[in-house]
Amino acid sequence: MVPAGELMSINIIQAAELMSNNFQIVGEEALNKPKLLDLYCGAGGCSMGYSRAGFDVFGVDKVAYRGYPFPFIQSDVFSFLENNDVSQFDVIHASPPCHQYSVSTVPQRSAGRTFVDLVAKTRFYLIQLEKPYVIENVPGSPLKNYIELSGGMFGLKVIRRRWFESNLTLLSPSSVRYKRNSVSSGEYVTVVSNSFGSLALASDAMGIDWMTRREIVLAIPPRYTEYIGMQLYVQLN
Ligand SMILES: C[S@@+](CC[C@H](N)C(=O)[O-])C[C@H]1O[C@@H](n2cnc3c(N)ncnc32)[C@H](O)[C@@H]1O
C-alpha cells in the first residue's frame, strides 16, 4: 500500500529522488524542459501543476482568462489542432468541458437538458497526433483506463474528484475515504458555481492564488497535474 500523496511509479527510485529534491531542475535540463500543450487551459490550474513538475507549458482556450500565467493562444481547440504544427510538444493535456457528466448539472440534465460533450472528439484528435496525452474529466465521463485523484490525497481542503486518462502509465496514490458529512462539518469545502464562501477560502483549499471566482470554479488543483506531470517527466526521460 502506498501512503497518500506518495508517488508510485514504474521508476520509483528516480521519482522519489525528484520529490525529495522538491523537483528542482537545474543545469542543462533546465534549458531543455519538455514542452506541454494544455488544451482547454482555462485560467491555468492544470498548466500550473505541469509547470511545477518541470514542463514548459503553452495554453489554448476559446476564452482568454486574464490571469492565465503562461504563453497562450485564444482559439477553438479543434481549429488550433487542424491549423498548427504541434510536433514540438512532448505531451498534450486536454480538459474538455465536463457539464454533460458533472454532478453540478444533475438538475438540468434530469430536466432533459444536454450539454456539449467533446471527450470522444478530443481523444480522436489526440490519438491521431501519436503523442503522449492526458485527458482530464469528472467521474462518470467516458474516460478509459483512468486514475482518480482527489484533494484528500494531497492534503487539500477540497474533495474535487477528477479522472485522468493517458496513453502513458499513470499510477495513483491510495484512495481516501471521505465521511458523508465531510463538507457540512467544515472538513472540506466545495468550489462550484457561485455558491461557495469566500474566494480566499476557495483559493487556499484549491492551492490556487491567482484566479477570480469565475475562473476558480472551473479549475483543477495544480497539485493533481504536478503529481501526474512528475510521472510523465520520469517516463519521457
Ligand atoms: C474545465 S475548464 C478547464 C479548466 C482548466 N483545465 C484548469 O485547470 O484551470 C474547460 C475550458 O474549456 C474551454 N472550452 C470549451 N470548449 C472549447 C473549445 N471548443 N475550444 C477551446 N476551449 C474550449 C472553456 O472556455 C473552459 O475554460
The ligand as a Gaussian input file, in Angstrom:
#p B3LYP/6-31G(d) Opt

LIG

0 1
 C      -12.960000      22.687000     -17.153000
 S      -12.458000      24.186000     -17.901000
 C      -10.701000      23.968000     -17.882000
 C      -10.059000      24.201000     -16.545000
 C       -8.546000      24.178000     -16.570000
 N       -8.052000      22.892000     -17.035000
 C       -7.962000      24.485000     -15.215000
 O       -7.455000      23.557000     -14.555000
 O       -7.985000      25.659000     -14.787000
 C      -12.854000      23.919000     -19.582000
 C      -12.412000      25.034000     -20.519000
 O      -12.709000      24.633000     -21.856000
 C      -12.888000      25.814000     -22.619000
 N      -13.521000      25.369000     -23.887000
 C      -14.723000      24.779000     -24.051000
 N      -14.898000      24.424000     -25.339000
 C      -13.766000      24.810000     -26.005000
 C      -13.333000      24.684000     -27.346000
 N      -14.096000      24.099000     -28.288000
 N      -12.111000      25.158000     -27.677000
 C      -11.348000      25.767000     -26.733000
 N      -11.695000      25.887000     -25.438000
 C      -12.892000      25.414000     -25.071000
 C      -13.699000      26.715000     -21.704000
 O      -13.542000      28.067000     -22.059000
 C      -13.079000      26.370000     -20.340000
 O      -12.101000      27.322000     -19.997000

